[in-house]
Amino acid sequence: MKRTLLRGGLVAAAVIIVLALPAGSLYYEYNAGASCARCHEIRKNYDAWHASSHRDIACGACHGEITTLDAGFHLGNLRRLVRHVRQGFQDPVRLGTKDIPRLMERCRSCHRQEFAQWQTGAHSATYGRLFLDEKHNRGRLLMDDCLRCHGMHFEGGIGDLVAPVDAKGPWRLLRPELADQPAIPCLSCHQVHREGELLPKAARPFAAQAARSAAKQEVLRPSVGLFDRREQRHFPVELLPLPAMRDGARAVKISPDTRQALCYQCHAPLAAGAVGSGDDRTPVGVHEGLSCLACHLKHGQQTRASCANCHPRLSNCGLDVEKMDTSFVSTASSHNVHFVKCADCHPKGIPPKRAHRAGTR
């Protein structure tokens, strides 16, 4: 009798769960995500999403919903529910290291081209690639500040990630599951819930597109900003400063492109602001005043077309710019394209410009 009742109870519970799944999904769809905000620790994120350029995308499209076929997702929600009832929750709710890969797959589902460029670029480096690099680790001691750029979402310090923290090694990850996880994910430079207008659809009539002058086109998406791991928040590029750079005693002209302010947060000079110090790549010489984004693709950092974007085939000297002795041709060249000057190749004087024949590029 008891076994029969137990089996009947289990069957009834299973039926209720099965019926509750579509009902819960319909309730969610009807409320357009408002049900998420019933927990006050999620309200801030909901309000931010409601004013963001992603506001036409339902919460469940990125965060999952009741019909998501992932047992781990539902167990995580159950743990958060228990924490909420016990009032042991975090306010506001933050993403953890383990949450990043799943959310990046959501980014990938819509931003396929951008994701593919990022994936083939330097910024897709993994924790294993960055923190188990023997050459680097022997020449430069690992420290917590490494995580400012290479692990913004890692919860803990360098001693929680790598051992030993010395210049001898051998080194190993204390969190081996992170070995193949990207250390500089999309969220390092993009705030998903950043307030902003929707991206105009590509299917807009040509006349409507032509009516918008170049001066009125947006330079960057509102999501662009730096995630600061100390503050645990994003700072939009308009709040990030461009540094005052110097080449010796001379002030260097810097492009006013505001997107560079984000680049400078990691590719920064030393405190004195000297060009080429630290991780700085501020262009001087023949390229002074150019923006980083004039040569580097914003997601992939590839620079193959960088010369062709600005130059005719021949330089002022009459030489093919893509064959000159610079780091564009060979990384072993002593003439880095960021810092090369005419006098580097013409120590006895810069020759006058040559008149190019009509029809040449």
C-alpha positions as CSV (number, residue, x, y, z in Angstrom):
1,M,0.0,0.0,0.0
2,K,2.8,2.4,1.0
3,R,4.7,1.6,-2.2
4,T,1.6,2.2,-4.3
5,L,1.0,5.6,-2.7
6,L,4.7,6.5,-3.1
7,R,4.6,5.6,-6.8
8,G,1.4,7.5,-7.2
9,G,2.9,10.5,-5.5
10,L,6.0,10.5,-7.7
11,V,3.9,10.2,-10.9
12,A,1.7,13.1,-9.8
13,A,4.8,15.2,-9.0
14,A,6.2,14.4,-12.5
15,V,2.9,15.3,-14.2
16,I,2.8,18.6,-12.3
17,I,6.4,19.5,-13.3
18,V,5.8,18.6,-16.9
19,L,2.6,20.8,-17.0
20,A,4.4,23.6,-15.1
21,L,7.1,23.9,-17.7
22,P,4.9,25.2,-20.6
23,A,2.8,27.2,-18.2
24,G,5.8,28.9,-16.7
25,S,7.2,29.6,-20.1
26,L,3.9,31.2,-21.3
27,Y,3.8,33.3,-18.1
28,Y,7.3,34.5,-18.7
29,E,6.6,35.3,-22.4
30,Y,3.4,37.2,-21.5
31,N,5.3,39.3,-18.9
32,A,8.1,40.0,-21.4
33,G,10.7,39.4,-18.7
34,A,9.0,41.5,-16.0
35,S,8.7,38.3,-13.9
36,C,12.5,38.4,-13.5
37,A,12.3,41.7,-11.7
38,R,10.0,40.3,-8.9
39,C,13.2,39.5,-7.0
40,H,14.5,42.9,-5.8
41,E,18.2,41.9,-6.2
42,I,17.5,41.5,-10.0
43,R,15.5,44.7,-10.3
44,K,18.6,46.9,-11.0
45,N,19.7,44.6,-13.8
46,Y,16.2,44.5,-15.3
47,D,15.8,48.3,-15.3
48,A,19.2,48.6,-17.0
49,W,18.2,46.1,-19.6
50,H,14.9,47.8,-20.2
51,A,16.8,51.0,-21.3
52,S,19.6,49.2,-23.2
53,S,20.1,48.5,-26.9
54,H,19.2,44.8,-26.0
55,R,15.8,45.7,-24.7
56,D,14.0,43.9,-27.6
57,I,15.7,40.7,-26.7
58,A,14.0,38.7,-23.9
59,C,15.9,38.0,-20.7
60,G,15.6,34.2,-21.4
61,A,17.4,34.5,-24.7
62,C,20.7,35.2,-22.9
63,H,20.1,33.9,-19.4
64,G,18.0,30.8,-20.1
65,E,14.4,30.1,-19.1
66,I,12.2,27.4,-17.7
67,T,12.3,25.4,-21.0
68,T,16.1,25.4,-21.1
69,L,17.4,21.8,-21.5
70,D,20.3,22.2,-19.2
71,A,20.1,20.5,-15.8
72,G,23.0,22.7,-14.5
73,F,21.0,25.8,-15.3
74,H,18.0,24.7,-13.3
75,L,20.1,23.5,-10.4
76,G,21.8,26.9,-10.3
77,N,18.4,28.6,-10.2
78,L,17.4,26.4,-7.4
79,R,20.5,27.3,-5.4
80,R,19.8,31.0,-6.0
81,L,16.2,30.5,-4.9
82,V,17.3,28.9,-1.6
83,R,19.8,31.7,-1.1
84,H,17.1,34.3,-1.8
85,V,14.7,32.7,0.8
86,R,17.5,32.6,3.3
87,Q,18.5,36.2,2.4
88,G,22.1,35.1,1.7
89,F,22.0,36.6,-1.8
90,Q,24.3,39.2,-3.4
91,D,23.0,42.6,-4.3
92,P,23.4,43.2,-7.2
93,V,23.7,39.8,-8.8
94,R,27.1,39.4,-10.5
95,L,28.4,36.9,-13.1
96,G,31.0,34.5,-11.9
97,T,34.0,33.0,-13.8
98,K,32.0,29.8,-14.6
99,D,29.1,31.8,-16.1
100,I,31.2,33.6,-18.7
101,P,31.5,30.8,-21.4
102,R,27.7,30.2,-21.4
103,L,26.9,33.8,-21.8
104,M,29.5,34.2,-24.6
105,E,27.7,31.5,-26.5
106,R,24.6,33.7,-26.3
107,C,26.7,36.7,-27.7
108,R,27.9,34.4,-30.5
109,S,24.4,33.5,-31.5
110,C,23.7,37.0,-32.7
111,H,27.1,38.6,-33.2
112,R,28.6,35.8,-35.3
113,Q,31.0,38.0,-37.4
114,E,32.3,39.9,-34.4
115,F,32.8,36.7,-32.5
116,A,34.7,35.0,-35.3
117,Q,37.0,38.0,-35.6
118,W,37.6,38.0,-31.8
119,Q,38.2,34.2,-31.8
120,T,41.0,34.5,-34.4
121,G,42.6,37.5,-32.7
122,A,45.0,38.0,-29.8
123,H,42.2,38.8,-27.3
124,S,40.9,35.3,-27.4
125,A,43.9,34.0,-25.4
126,T,43.0,31.5,-22.7
127,Y,44.1,31.3,-19.1
128,G,46.4,28.5,-19.9
129,R,48.1,30.3,-22.7
130,L,48.6,33.5,-20.7
131,F,49.5,32.2,-17.2
132,L,51.5,29.1,-18.1
133,D,53.8,30.9,-20.5
134,E,57.3,29.9,-19.3
135,K,59.2,32.6,-21.1
136,H,57.0,35.3,-19.7
137,N,56.9,33.9,-16.2
138,R,60.7,33.5,-15.9
139,G,61.2,37.1,-17.0
140,R,58.3,38.9,-15.2
141,L,56.8,37.9,-11.9
142,L,53.1,37.1,-11.9
143,M,51.0,39.5,-9.7
144,D,47.4,40.4,-8.9
145,D,47.6,43.3,-11.4
146,C,47.9,40.8,-14.3
147,L,44.3,40.1,-13.7
148,R,43.3,43.7,-14.4
149,C,43.5,42.9,-18.1
150,H,44.0,39.1,-18.3
151,G,41.2,37.8,-16.0
152,M,38.8,40.6,-15.2
153,H,36.1,38.2,-14.1
154,F,38.3,35.8,-12.1
155,E,37.1,35.6,-8.5
156,G,40.3,35.8,-6.4
157,G,43.9,36.9,-6.7
158,I,46.8,35.5,-8.7
159,G,47.6,33.1,-5.8
160,D,44.2,31.5,-6.3
161,L,44.9,30.9,-10.0
162,V,48.5,29.9,-10.5
163,A,51.1,28.1,-8.4
164,P,53.9,28.7,-7.6
165,V,54.0,32.5,-7.8
166,D,57.7,32.8,-8.5
167,A,60.1,33.0,-11.5
168,K,61.3,29.4,-11.2
169,G,58.2,27.2,-11.9
170,P,57.0,24.8,-13.1
171,W,53.7,26.5,-13.1
172,R,50.2,25.0,-12.9
173,L,46.7,26.3,-12.8
174,L,45.0,25.8,-9.5
175,R,41.7,25.9,-11.4
176,P,42.6,23.5,-14.3
177,E,39.1,23.8,-15.7
178,L,40.0,27.3,-16.8
179,A,42.9,26.3,-19.0
180,D,40.9,26.6,-22.2
181,Q,38.6,29.4,-21.1
182,P,39.2,32.8,-22.6
183,A,40.7,35.3,-20.2
184,I,39.5,38.4,-22.1
185,P,35.9,37.6,-23.0
186,C,33.3,39.9,-24.7
187,L,32.3,41.3,-21.3
188,S,35.8,42.8,-20.8
189,C,34.9,45.5,-23.3
190,H,31.1,45.4,-23.6
191,Q,28.4,46.1,-21.0
192,V,25.4,44.1,-22.1
193,H,22.9,46.2,-20.1
194,R,24.4,49.6,-21.0
195,E,21.8,52.2,-21.7
196,G,21.5,53.0,-25.5
197,E,19.5,53.0,-28.6
198,L,18.7,50.0,-30.8
199,L,21.0,49.3,-33.7
200,P,19.3,50.3,-36.9
201,K,18.4,47.3,-39.0
202,A,20.4,46.7,-42.2
203,A,17.1,46.3,-44.1
204,R,16.3,50.0,-43.8
205,P,15.4,51.5,-47.2
206,F,18.5,52.8,-49.1
207,A,17.0,56.3,-49.2
208,A,16.7,56.4,-45.4
209,Q,20.3,55.3,-45.0
210,A,21.6,57.8,-47.6
211,A,19.7,60.6,-45.8
212,R,21.9,60.1,-42.7
213,S,25.1,62.0,-43.1
214,A,28.5,60.6,-42.1
215,A,28.7,63.1,-39.3
216,K,25.5,61.7,-37.7
217,Q,26.6,58.0,-37.9
218,E,27.6,56.5,-34.5
219,V,31.3,56.0,-33.8
220,L,30.8,53.2,-31.3
221,R,28.1,51.1,-29.7
222,P,26.8,52.3,-26.3
223,S,27.9,48.9,-24.8
224,V,31.6,49.7,-25.3
225,G,33.3,50.2,-21.9
226,L,35.9,48.8,-19.5
227,F,35.0,46.2,-16.9
228,D,37.0,47.2,-13.8
229,R,37.4,44.1,-11.6
230,R,38.1,46.2,-8.5
231,E,34.9,48.1,-8.8
232,Q,33.0,45.2,-10.3
233,R,31.4,47.5,-12.9
234,H,31.8,48.8,-16.4
235,F,33.0,52.3,-17.2
236,P,31.8,53.7,-20.5
237,V,34.5,55.1,-22.9
238,E,33.3,58.7,-22.4
239,L,34.5,58.4,-18.8
240,L,37.9,57.0,-19.7
241,P,40.7,59.5,-20.3
242,L,43.2,59.7,-23.2
243,P,46.7,60.0,-21.6
244,A,49.0,62.9,-22.3
245,M,51.9,61.3,-24.1
246,R,55.5,62.5,-24.7
247,D,58.3,61.7,-27.1
248,G,61.2,62.9,-25.0
249,A,60.3,66.5,-24.1
250,R,57.8,66.9,-27.0
251,A,54.1,66.5,-26.5
252,V,52.7,63.8,-28.9
253,K,49.6,64.4,-31.0
254,I,47.0,61.7,-30.2
255,S,43.9,61.0,-32.3
256,P,40.7,62.1,-30.6
257,D,39.0,58.8,-31.3
258,T,37.4,58.0,-28.0
259,R,37.6,54.3,-28.6
260,Q,41.3,54.5,-27.9
261,A,40.6,55.3,-24.3
262,L,39.5,51.7,-23.9
263,C,42.7,50.4,-25.6
264,Y,44.9,52.5,-23.3
265,Q,43.5,50.8,-20.2
266,C,45.6,47.7,-20.9
267,H,48.1,49.0,-23.5
268,A,49.3,51.7,-21.2
269,P,52.6,53.6,-20.8
270,L,54.5,53.9,-17.6
271,A,53.5,56.7,-15.2
272,A,55.7,59.3,-17.0
273,G,53.7,58.8,-20.2
274,A,56.7,58.1,-22.4
275,V,55.8,56.7,-25.9
276,G,56.8,53.1,-26.2
277,S,57.2,52.5,-22.4
278,G,55.3,49.8,-20.7
279,D,52.7,48.3,-23.1
280,D,52.2,51.5,-25.0
281,R,52.0,51.6,-28.8
282,T,51.1,55.2,-29.4
283,P,52.1,56.0,-33.0
284,V,54.8,58.7,-33.6
285,G,56.9,59.6,-36.6
286,V,55.1,59.0,-40.0
287,H,52.0,57.6,-38.3
288,E,51.6,60.2,-35.4
289,G,48.0,61.2,-34.8
290,L,46.5,57.9,-36.2
291,S,43.9,56.1,-34.1
292,C,44.6,52.5,-33.0
293,L,41.4,51.5,-35.0
294,A,42.8,53.0,-38.2
295,C,45.0,50.0,-38.5
296,H,43.7,47.3,-36.1
297,L,40.4,45.6,-36.6
298,K,38.4,46.2,-33.4
299,H,37.6,42.6,-32.6
300,G,40.3,40.6,-34.3
301,Q,43.3,43.1,-34.2
302,Q,44.4,41.9,-37.7
303,T,46.4,44.6,-39.6
304,R,46.9,43.0,-43.0
305,A,44.9,45.8,-44.8
306,S,46.3,48.6,-42.6
307,C,48.7,50.1,-45.2
308,A,46.2,49.8,-48.1
309,N,43.6,51.7,-46.0
310,C,45.6,55.0,-46.3
311,H,48.4,54.6,-48.7
312,P,48.7,54.6,-52.4
313,R,51.0,51.7,-53.4
314,L,54.0,53.9,-53.5
315,S,55.4,56.0,-50.6
316,N,56.7,59.6,-50.9
317,C,60.1,57.9,-51.7
318,G,58.7,56.0,-54.6
319,L,59.0,52.7,-52.8
320,D,56.2,50.2,-52.2
321,V,55.1,50.8,-48.6
322,E,54.2,47.1,-48.1
323,K,57.8,46.0,-49.0
324,M,59.7,48.6,-47.0
325,D,61.8,47.4,-44.0
326,T,59.2,47.7,-41.2
327,S,57.5,45.4,-38.8
328,F,54.6,45.2,-41.2
329,V,56.8,43.0,-43.4
330,S,58.7,41.2,-40.6
331,T,58.3,41.2,-36.8
332,A,62.1,41.0,-36.7
333,S,62.5,44.5,-38.3
334,S,64.1,47.2,-36.2
335,H,61.6,49.7,-37.7
336,N,58.4,49.3,-35.7
337,V,55.5,50.8,-37.7
338,H,54.2,52.5,-34.5
339,F,57.4,54.5,-34.1
340,V,59.2,54.6,-37.5
341,K,60.3,58.0,-38.7
342,C,61.6,59.1,-42.1
343,A,65.0,59.9,-40.6
344,D,65.3,56.3,-39.4
345,C,65.9,55.2,-43.0
346,H,67.2,58.5,-44.3
347,P,69.9,59.6,-41.7
348,K,71.6,61.9,-44.3
349,G,68.5,63.8,-45.1
350,I,64.9,63.1,-46.3
351,P,64.7,63.2,-50.1
352,P,62.0,65.4,-51.8
353,K,58.7,63.9,-52.9
354,R,58.6,62.2,-56.3
355,A,55.9,63.0,-58.7
356,H,53.9,59.9,-59.4
357,R,52.6,59.0,-62.9
358,A,49.0,59.6,-63.6
359,G,46.9,56.4,-63.0
360,T,49.2,54.9,-60.3
361,R,47.8,54.2,-56.9
